[in-house]
């Protein structure tokens, strides 16, 4: 039997068209059943942890490579140190799976949307090399805040009225497959997906299309002066192993129909991901299951707006709690975000900047009400 981890942390870190089916009114802490996704604007213990650092099983590199991907800390083919990444909204309704190109993400976010379904946001530094990616889906305003953690150029297809207001007010650099800007070649419709899944699940993009679109809108492509990434990696060639407890399995429960979980593979030193009720989370393009070196769980205050679409209101600023999983172990963490456009900071339980292992990272953004049902073992 799986055991639920009870979390009692202390914070230590310094409009779219109406859905075809009528909306269902619900409270965020009481709904357990999955409802139909609304359409986009498309027609359609309390002891203080003692951390340990260990070397990786292979001999440490004598020197760090010339080029490093700032989203993974791994070697890159070119200088990416000042380049803005892209953040692409990815459809995660079950009918729209498997997705395309998602295993190429350097960083992935998952957060709730209306109906207790979730949407993904994948980040990529070397975005021009991406294959087909999608399906691309609509924006919610809190995803703008997640993208701002990395000063990313935002790629989406439509959005809520509040999201569009935020995009305009904050002058977000973005590519929009529904209302523009959408330079020719940035997006396209996959006819096979359209026939099998529906038009709203068929909008795709490519690395070449994104790069072309960014060039056409002539937005800023270098990071802001003084930008500080929330991702602080270990010394190159080393591996850090938290010592708070075992974490070879993690499950979070968004709803009765969506309970994603991760299982640690000791041989590969990664966490493989499943979603819904036991489906392998697959990338159809690469024909592989998604896996990550790091999994970061964050708990954010979340309520239903109770508007006509049952949109969610996710509070991304302030302080909160979470967990960091890597190497089959975990530790308690805290997060702090001082403004929507200010990158968040991650700290360990002692209030020191969190150091993570080099590799891909998955951010599991949960509601605070989900803390008591999180399972780690």
MOWO-V927992 format. One record per backbone hydrogen bond with DSSP energy under -0.5 kcal/mol. CO is the residue of the C=O (numbers start at 1). NH is the residue of the N-H. If there is no record, write none. Layout:
co={CO	CO}
nh={NH	NH}
This chain:
co={3	4	5	6	12	27	27	32	40	42	49	52	54	67	68	69	69	72	74	78	80	82	85	86	87	88	89	90	93	94	99	100	101	102	106	107	108	109	110	111	113	114	115	117	119	120	121	122	123	123	124	125	126	127	130	133	134	135	137	139	140	140	141	141	142	143	144	145	146	147	147	148	149	150	153	154	155	156	158	160	161	162	163	164	165	166	167	168	172	173	175	175	176	181	183	186	188	189	190	191	192	193	193	194	198	199	202	203	203	204	205	206	207	208	209	210	211	212	213	214	214	221	224	227	230	231	232	235	237	239	240	241	245	248	249	250	251	252	258	258	260	261	262	263	264	265	265	270	270	271	272	273	274	275	275	276	279	280	281	282	282	283	283	288	290	292	294	295	295	296	297	298	298	299	300	301	303	307	311	311	312	313	313	314	318	320	321	322	323	324	325	326	328	329	330	330	331	332	333	334	335	336	337	339	345	346	347	348	351	352	356	360	360	361	361	362	362	363	363	364	364	366	367	368	370	370	371	374	375}
nh={376	6	7	8	14	30	31	256	17	44	51	241	239	76	70	72	73	359	69	80	83	223	153	124	155	122	137	120	96	97	284	134	104	105	361	123	363	121	365	119	116	117	35	113	111	90	109	88	106	107	86	127	129	130	207	205	100	91	157	160	143	144	144	145	146	147	148	149	149	150	152	151	230	85	87	175	89	177	139	164	165	166	167	168	169	170	172	171	174	154	156	177	180	176	186	206	204	191	194	195	196	197	198	198	201	202	190	135	136	188	133	210	211	212	213	214	215	216	217	218	219	84	227	229	232	233	356	238	56	54	242	52	330	264	377	262	375	254	254	255	252	274	250	272	266	269	270	265	272	292	263	281	261	278	279	259	275	282	290	99	284	287	288	283	273	271	362	297	325	364	323	300	366	321	368	315	313	310	305	306	314	303	315	316	337	335	299	333	297	331	295	329	247	326	244	245	324	349	322	347	320	345	318	342	336	354	334	351	14	348	234	293	294	108	363	296	364	110	365	298	366	300	370	371	373	374	374	5	251}
